Amino acid sequence: MLYRNFAIATLLAAPLIVMATQAFLPQPNAPQQDQSAIKPDVPPPPPPVPAAPVVTPGAPSVEAATSFGQPMAGADQPALAPGAGLPDTSAPPMTGGMAPGFSPQDAPAGSPNSE
């Protein structure tokens, strides 16, 4: 509720603060000129840019053209396989039951494992 009231107060006070600040800041004085002295601002033309030399790539090799769209050699082989620096299994097999040395009676009171 406090945040909502602060947000409402901020939205109402912000325009008042801006108007008060603008009233105290000095306003820039635009020089008064008659209509005959006003000329449209025309930017100078950009300097000419030299054309970059056109580089044509060489013709693709015949080998690249014949293998286009074909699978890469060895794509059907896995990148990492057991025996190539990896262990045969990631974890020992689960035997089931509880861990050795643990019983529900040893669990602290109030824990989900206690009985």
KABEL-V585837 format. One record per pair of residues at least 6 apart in sequence whose C-alpha atoms are under 7 Angstrom apart, sorted by the first residue. I is the first residue (numbers start at 0). J is the second residue. D is the distance in Angstrom with one decimal. If there is no record, write none. Layout:
# KABEL-V585837
i;j;d
I;J;D
I;J;D
This chain:
# KABEL-V585837
i;j;d
81;87;5.2
103;112;5.9
103;113;4.9
103;114;5.9
104;113;6.3
104;114;6.7
106;112;6.2
106;113;5.1
107;113;6.6
